């Protein structure tokens, strides 16, 4: 048995990857999932036996920090009280946050695998605490890119690089999608409603291209409808952007996009992988990615798209115009993107993940 532990279930990257992990490791038949009580998202679609433990987020960081620490006490107690987890079970901790599962796994003598997704953890004392827990409790660390491992080294356990996968369902939709032929050139970004994710830079970029009626922008925010409405109200003057709340069907947006952006601020947030980039390339969509972190390992500048610092608004504008006005370049990048995306298939991920777990014993 594998006992999977995660904190917040939504439609962001880490639970999406965990869903693929559950499928790759046959968790429906041999797994058990513990997930925090707040949030509804992709993990509910996994079909894995699930137990929820108490967790609440708050608009106030200090309150969220307190409830987070309390949630890990709740997780530790829930695992300790379970009488149906075999002694030889593996504890699979998704992200560094469920440290209660790390501590319980180590104390109970079970194998602990920590799938590290994050690199920018604040405050500093929390980052040091979580990495120390992983270093002392884990039997194996999984990172999503070489850059990720270099930026967040954890001494002690062996570490393996397993790049994130595109979900099989999304890949199937991409295989059936017809090539884009008509309509305006559509620039898409899917991101959390956080400043460091580059949402303001996206709106600023769109504003510089308002004179081009043949170029439109779509922004899909992983946020509640009231938060999205408030954000849209602050940018009501940018008329060439359509803003959407979180979606259950990202493929719907990919099928009508000609370019996908990731504008994470490299001075505030380093993307460890960049799942939306790999998803977009599966649809044959060129991308613009940050020039550092995991995205720089996914995208080669000038081949599948461009690697540009989101603070360089003029370079972003020129790149959008270059693709919008040059169908031949766009077509060549589309072919290169689709070819590169094969490296992030579910089958490749499942094989690499199983090999890493088997190697670690």
N, C-alpha and C positions, 0 to 999 in steps of 0.2 A: 504493500500500500504506500501511496505518496499522499502526504497531508500538505495541501497548498494553503498558504496564508498571505492575505492581501489586506490593505487598509480601506481604500475608497474605490467603490465600483462606479465608474462613469464611462464615458466613451473616449477617454484620452488614451495616450499611447501605451502606458504600462498595463492597464487591464486588458487592452486589445491584444497585446503580445501574450499576456497570461492566458487568454482564451485559446490562442494557437498552441501554447504550451500544454494546456489541458488536453487538447485534441491529439497532439503529438505523442503524449505519454499515456494515452488511453485512460484518461481520468474518469470517464463515465463508468468504467468497469472496475477500476483499481484505485480510484482517488477519492478524496474528501476535501472540500474547500471551506476554509474559514475566512470570512470577509466582514469588514466593519458594517455596522448597522445603517449608516447614512449613505445614500447614493444608490441609484438604480442605473444599470448600464449593460455593457456587453456580456458580463459574466453570468447574467441571468439567462442568457441564451445558450450557455455551454452544456446544459443538461447534466451537470455534475452535482452529486449530493452536497448540499450547502448548509453551513451553520453560521449564523450571524453573531457577532459580539458587539458590545456597545461602543459607539463612536459618534461624536457630534463635532461639526465644524462651526466656527463663529466668524462674524465679520472682524472681530478683534483678535489680533495675532496672539496676545498673551492668553486669552481664553482658549483659543484653538490649541496652543501649546499644552495647556493644562488638560484639556479633554483628550488630547492625543496621548499624553502620558497615562491618563486614567484608562484609555482604551487598551493599552498594552498590558496593564494589570488584568483587565477583563479577558484579554486573549490568553494570557498565561493561565489564568484560573480555568477558563473554558477547556483548554487543552489538558490541564492537570486532572480535571474531573471526568474526562472522556475515558470510558472503560472499554472502548472498541478499537483503539489504535494499537496495532501490534508492536511489540518491542523492536522488530526489525524494520519498521516503517521509516521512510525518508521524509524529513520536514523540508519542504520547498518554500522558501521565503521570497516573495516577489517584491522587489525594491528593498532598500535598507530600513524602511519605516517599521515593519512589524517585528521589532526587536524582541517583543515578548515571546514570539515563536522561536527565535534564535536561542534565547536563554533556556526555554523549556526543552528544546531539542537537545542542547548540550547537557543540561542537568539530568535528563532522562536517558542519556546514552544513545540517542538515535542519530543517524546521519543527517547533517544539516547542509543544504544547498542554498546559497543566497544568489538570486538573480538580480544583479545590480543594474539599475536603469538610470539613476540620477548622478549628477556630479556637482551641481550647485545647491548645496544644503546650507540653510541658515536657520538660526544663528550658529556661529562657529563652534561653541561648546556642544551643540546637538550633533553637528557633523562629526566631531572628534569622538563623541560617545558612540554614535552608530557605527562608525568604521572600526572602533575598538571592539564593539560587540561582534561584528562580522569577523574580524581577525581572530578572535578567541573562540568563537562558537562554530564557525563554518568549517566543513570538510572540503567544500568546493565553492569557488566564486565564478559566476558567469558574467562576463562583460559583453556589451553589444558592439564595441568597436575597439580597435587598437588605441585610438586617441583617448577613448574613455578610460581604458586601463591605465594609460600613462598619466592622465589628469587626476585619477583617484586611486592611487596604489594603496592596497591593503596588505600589510605584511602578514605572513603566516600561511594561510591556506593556498593550495594550488589554484591557478586561475586559467580559464579558457575563454576564447573569443567566439561568441555565437551570434552573428548578425541577426537582427529581427526579421521576421517574415511578413510577407503580404498574405492576408488570410485567403484560404482557398475559395471562399464565396466571392470575395472581391476579384480575385484573379479570374474566376469563371465569368463574371460580368464583363471584365476587360476583354476576354477572348471573344465575346459575342458582340462587343460594341462596334458599331459602324464608324468608319473614319469621318471626322468632322469636315463638312464641305460648305455649309452655308451659315449665315448669321454673322454677327459682329465678333471680332477677336475678343475672347473672354479670358480675363486674368483672374485666377482663383487662389484664395488662401483659406486654409482651415487651421484654426488656432484657438488656444484658450484666451479668455479675455483678461490678459495680463500685459502690462506695458512692455515687459521684457520679451514678449513674444513678437513684438513688432507691429502690433495692430495700428498704432498711431502712424508709423512709417508707411503702412499700406494705404491708409487714408490720405496721407500727404502725397504719395505717389499718384494716386488716382486724381487728386486735385490738380496736379500738374498736366494731366492729359484730358481735362474736361473739354478741350477744343476738338478732340478727336471723337466724333460721333460713332466711328466704326470700332472703337475700343471700349469695352465695358468691364466692370470689376464686380466680383462676387466674394463676399467674406462670410464664412461659416464659423460661428463662435461657439465654443464649448462652454455655454453659459445658460442661465435661466432666461426665459423670455423677458422678464422685467429688467434684467441687467442689460440685455441686448437692446431693448427699447430705449433705455437711458443713454447707452452708448450712441445709438443712432441719432437721438435727439441732439447730442452734442456736435454731431457732424452733419446736420441737416443740409448744409450748404454744398456738400459733395454729392451732386445729383447722379453721377455715373457709377455709384456703388450700390449694390443691393446687399443688405445685411440679413443673415439668417441665424436663428438659434441653433443649438446642437441638433444634429440629424442622426436618424437611425439608418440612413441610406446615403453614405458618402459617394457611392458609385453614381448616383443621379447627378451629382455636381461634376464629377470627373468626366462624365460622358459629354458634357457640353463645354468643357474647358479647353483652351488652346495653350495655356501657360499656367503653371502652379508655382507659387512663391512660398518660401520659408524665410521670414525676415527677422528672425530672432536676433536680439541685440548682443553682439559678441562681447561687449564690455560688461554685460550683466548676466548673460545666460549662455552657456555652451551646450548646444544640442549634442547628446551622446550618440544619436543615430539619425533621426529625421524620417519617421515612418511615412508621413504624407508624401515625401519625395519619392520613396520607393513605390508607394501606391500609384502615384501619378505616372511614373515611368512605366508601370505595368500597363497602363492605358495608352502608352506611347506619347505622353505629354512631356515636352521640354520643361525644365524647371530652373528656377533661380534659387540658390542655396547660400547659406553662410560659408565664408571661405575657411573656416576652422571647425574643429570638432568632427563628429561622426559624418555630417553631410559632406565634408571634403573628401571622405573616403568613398562615398556613394557616387558623387558627381565629379566628373573631370571637366574643368572649365573649357568651354568651347566645343564640347562633344555632346553630352546629354543636356546641356544648358549652360548656365553661367554661375560662377561662385563670386558673389559680390557682398561686401559689407553693407548692411542695411542703413548705415549712417551716410553712405555715399548716394544721395538721392539722384544726382545727375547721371551716374553710371547705371542706376536702376532704370531710369527713364529711357536712356539710350538703348539698354538691352531689350526692354519691352517693345520699343519702336523697331529695333532691328528684326525681331521675330515677327511682329505684326506686318511689316512691310516687305519681308523677304520670304515668300513661301518655300523656296528651295532650301534655304537654311533651316527653316522650321521643319520641313519634311526630313532632312538628314538627321537633325537632332531627335526627331520622333523615332526614327528607326534605331538610332543609337540608344535611346532611352529604353525602348522595349527590349533590346538585346541585354542591356545591363540589368534590367529588372529580373531576368532569369536567375541571377545569383541570389535573389531574395525570395525564392519560391518557398512554399510550405514544405515541400518534400526535402529541399536542401536544408531547411531549418530543422526538421524532424530528425534527419540523419545526423546532423552535427550535434544536436542536443543529446540524442541517445548515446552517441559515441563519447561525449564528454562525461555523461553520468556513468557509463560502463567503465571508462578509463579510471575514474575516481573510485571505483569499487562500490 
